Amino acid sequence: MSDKKNYHRILLPTAYLPSLEYMLYVALAKNVVIEIFETYPKQTWRNRCTIMTANGLLNLIIPVIRPAGNRTVTKDVLLSPQGSWHNKHWRAISAAYSNSPYFLYYSDLIRAHFAEEPTGPLHIFNSKLLSAILHELNISANITFTLTYEQEVAVPDLRGEMTPKLHLRKKQSLTEWPEYHQVFSEKHGFRANLSVIDLLFHLGPDTSAYLHEAARLNLPQLSEG
């Protein structure tokens, strides 16, 4: 992934309110291709994100429907109405970040996607959230979807680089995360690489600058290109 000429185009999985690591790559790339023809893997960031609450880290997990069972490809994975999850997720987000500096400023941006029960493919819901956040942050990456599945690709392949297991073990591939004040940092300490909304609600318009600084620290060979 150190080849600058290839890094203008990268391959990523779909992700729900992505981690900062994911967003860092998106901020650096000019063209982001989202994989939707893979066989959908379970227990990944594709349908979950992590936020910090008064009680510690919380995984928000979207229930999904896989019409073809274990053979379902990502483009066919559907949002499930199970348990009114969209209401629960928004209540958790609101409770976690209502006292953060920029919650009132950005809350409508996020809440709009939870106001009614979301339906349809998971990757479309994820992409709408991502596009709204990128637009707000003036990050101009071009987002497209794969047209077929390819095992070997000629661009940086990040489809399997970021997983919840590595995240929970604090073994992320990127490790240099500048600290910023978090609402519950006095109780739980600073926790890096949470969902992008953690950064957005705490740093607001400085979110993009933070991502580029983190890129300079973690990926100097790319961020300089």
N, C-alpha and C positions, 0 to 999 in steps of 0.2 A: 504493500500500500504506500510505498514511498515514491512511486513514479508520478511526478507532478503532472505530466501531460495526460495521464489517464485519470487523474483524480477529479477532473472537471465533470466526470460522469461516474456515479457510484450506484451500487445495487444494495438496497435495504429491504428488510421485511416491513410489513405494515406494523404500526405501533399505536397504542392507545395513550394519549397524552404523554408523549415520549419522555424518556430520561434525558438528562443533560448531555450524556455521552452521545446519544442518538442525535440530539439537536445540534451538537457541536459539528458533527459530520455534515448535517444538512446546511448549516450556516457557511461551511467552507465550500461546498460543492455548487456548481452552476446548474447541474442536471441530476436530479435524484430519480432513480427508477425503483418503484415499489414492486416487489415480487408478489404476484397473486396466483401463479400457476403451480406453485409448490404444493405438495401434500401437506395439509395444515397440521403443524405440530402443536401438541398440547403443552400447557404450563410454560408459556413464553410471554414476552411483552406485547404480543400481538393483541391480546384482549385484557391486559392488566397494566396498572401503573402503581407506584408507591408514593404516598404522601406522609408527612409528619403530622401527628395529632397530639393532643394533650396526653394520650396514653401511649405514645410511641409510634413506630412505623405502622402504617396500615396499607395493605394491598387492596386496591379497588379492582374487582374482577368482573368483567362483562360476561354474563352467561350467553353461550352461543349454541346454535343448532348446526349440526354437521349432517346434511341430508344423505350423504353417502358413507356415513360412519367414518372409520379410520382412513378411508380412501378419498375423503372430501378434499378438494383443492381449496386454497384460501379464498379465491374469488367467489366460491359458492357457500362460504360460511356465513350464516345469517345471525343477526341479533335476536336474542330470545327475550320475550316479555316476562320471563320468570321473575317473580318477586318484586316487580316494579323497580328494577335495579337503578334506573336512571334517577328516580327520586332519592334513593338511598345514597347514591354516589354524590349527588349535588348537596344533600344535607351534610355528608361527611366533609366535602370540600369547603362548604360554607362554615361549618363548625371549626375546621382546622385553620382557616385563613381569614376569618372575619376581622381579626385584629391586626392583620398584616398591613403595612403602609399603603399598598396599592390595590387592596381588595375591592374597594368601592369603585375604583377607576376601571378595573378590568373584569369585574364579576359578571357584568352583562354579556361580555364577549363570550365567556365560557357557559354561563347559564342558558343562553339561547339554544344550545345544543341539547339541553336536558329538560327544557320546558314542557315538551310533549314526549310521549313514549317513542324512542327512535325505532325505526324499522328498516329492513333491507340488509344488504351485505355489510359485514363488519368493516371491510377495508374502505368502503365509501364513507361510513361514519367517521372512522379514524382520519381519513384524508380531509374531510370537511373541517374537523377540529384543527388539524395541523395547518391547513391553508389559512384559516382565520387567524391563528397565532402568528404565522409567518408574515401575513399582511400587516398585522398590527406592529410587528417588530421591523418592518421594512427589509425583511430578508427575501431576496428575489430568486431563490432556487426554483427551477422549473420542475414540477412534479408530474411524472408519468407512470404508467403501469406496464409491466411486462406483457408481451403478447404470446409467449410460450415459455416453457420451463427449459432452462439450460443448466446442466451440471457444472460445466466449465464456462467461465465468462472472461472477457478481455478487459474488464474494469474491476476496480476494487470491490470485492464481494463481502458484504457485511451481514449477510443473512443469518449467520450463526454466531456472530461475534459477541452479541450482548444477550445475556440470559439472566433470569431471576436468581438462579442458583449462585452464579458468580457474584451477583450484586449483594445477596444476603451474606455471602462469605467475605465481603469486602475485597474481592479479587477481581475488580473490574480491570479491563485492559488499559484504561486510562486512570491515572492516580493523582495527578496534580490539580486539585480543585481549590481555588482561592476561597477562603471562608467569607461568608456574608451573614448578617444577623438574621436569625430565624426566630419566629415567635416563641418556640419552645426550646430554644438552644440552652437556656439556663437550666432547664429541667433534664434535657436529653443530650445536650452537647450538639455541636454542629454535625449534621449528616449531609454528606455530599451526594451528588448524582441522583437526586430524587426526580419526580416528574417536573417537566418544564414549568408547570403552574406554580410550583414552590418558588422558583426563581422569579417568575413573572409577578407574583403577588408581593414579593419582598423587594425586588429591585426595579420593577416597572420599566421605564424607558431605558434603563441601563442594562437590561437583559442581554441585548445583542452585543454590547461591549464586553460583558462578562464572558459570553460564549467565545468571542474572538480572543480574549486574553487566555482563557482555558485552552484554546487551540494552540496559541503560541507556546504555552508551557508543555502541552502534551504531544503536539504534532508539529514541531517547528519546521520539519522538512516539507510539510504540506501547506501550513498557514503562510509561509513566505512565498509560495508559488502563485 
